[in-house]
């Protein structure tokens, strides 16, 4: 972690840090809409690599099926 980030967190009060954490929990992650899709595919094809999962997400023909 960058020292500037550590310093920022260190200087926060408990209330500021709690507010920051609450905001982080509500923030939508880029891959969150695809979470269930990835879980299902990995469950169905446990031998597939991370590269194949990435290809599925990009819409490339999958090599596991």
C-alpha angles and dihedrals in degrees: 000000000000116000092232089058091048090050091050092053093043092055094050120102119234090258093050091049092048090051090049092052092048090053091050092054092055096046114108113235120220094243097037094100089057097046097103092044091054093046091051094048094047090048092050094043108027093168094061119111129234088254090059091050089052090051090052090053091049091050098248118148106273119238097205099068 
